[in-house]
Amino acid sequence: MVLDDLGTSLRGTLEDLRGKSRLTEDDVQAVVKEIQRSLLQADVDVSLVMGLSDSIKTRALEEDPPAGTTARDHVLRIVYEELVALVGDSTDLPLEEQTILLAGLQGSGKTTTAAKMAWWFSKKGLRPAVIQTDTFRPGAYDQAKQMCERAEVEFYGDPDADDPVEIARAGMEETADADVHIVDTAGRHALEDDLIEEIEAIAGVVQPDRSLLVLDAAIGQGAKEQARRFEESIGIQGVAITKLDGTAKGGGALTAVNETDSTIAFLGTGEEVEDIERFEPNGFISRLLGMGDLKQLTERVERAMAETQEEEEDWDPEDLLSGTFTLHDMRKQMNAMNRMGPLDQIMDMIPGLGGGLMDQLPDDAMDVTQERLRRFEYVMDSMTDAEMEHPRAIGQSQIERIARGSGTDEETVRELLQQHKMMERTLKQFQGMGQGNMDMERMMKQMEKQGGGGGGMGGLF
């Protein structure tokens, strides 16, 4: 997404301010120029860009930095606050019974988003149901059904019916026991009158508590007109931005949010049902500026640990904080990491590891890291149970045998053993804090103090 470009260019410009105690007008202008360039290239509306840059320039030149604050940190705080204000608040989505109607053009990702949202609500302890009313697009029913099966949520649709309004009515009745109803509507290649009339009729039947506009992050200035028409028709209370895992610009989606005077509800970050994030403006901008996002990271870690524990009934993450840390434990922790999503996303959430550090890495760095984890798996597959339980006792002859058996080299085996030592050392620092009392957020904050992960999870990168 283009905001990544903005983050990269801003971090470079702000780095030029390091060591300065006072700001000149030229310093501020350099920052403002980078913001304008990146956002205009992103198809963000010109008036929004100019309003944002004017606010940053005025505040940076007129506000006195707090005592002891460097010029760089002063500007960083102002840019952070203004960008948070630009992207707006998060859409209000209470964890209670409700009906949500999804609208958008064909190809925007509504069907995938419906299943992802249902999965998200299910992880919050609610029982969701997806109702597929799209009779226009061939394959819509099959796609929705398959996605909901992968998300393990209730689904209703009728591939033989041709009246979407009747499908919506029947779907609400058939899934009456669900806590959250997510109604997926048909899209078109353009905002045709019959599309608007159809959505209005469906809304009249399901009586949604809120309607969300689903927008492809790649959409440009056309988002403004699209958002206006949907707003006039059914009212838009929130926006779900999809396909943020690619090179999409994203500025049109931000413009649409402003045009409807609404907010952002969800971000789609990949193709799997779990690749969805509840939009949190503070964490989103914090990641953009290389400051990490502990809240989102903590949520992903705790969810991944819980899912791993469900599969590994004999393993409890709390046990990591007491007793001996074996390679069996390390392997299960690696499995949990794989459930957290792409490594570049996780890196951005860890303070001290994302942002500027990511800018310095080659484009394929995360691919290399993923390959390294796979090689570690091969190495552990070639170890005996005794070696997995007591890795410190592994000698040179065993290293040679393990390397041959795993199809790797001796250096990879030694890297794994060294990584185990680093993670074991990090976990021992937490053991004195009391078993059962060390939650994941406290652990993450401790890692932040150590500079972004040290020998713990960050050491795997």
Beta strands, then each sheet from edge to edge (+ up, - down):
strand 1: 98-103
strand 2: 128-132
strand 3: 154-156
strand 4: 180-184
strand 5: 210-216
strand 6: 238-242
strand 7: 264-268
strand 8: 276-278
sheet 1: 3+ 2+ 4+ 1+ 5+ 6+ 7+ 8-
end
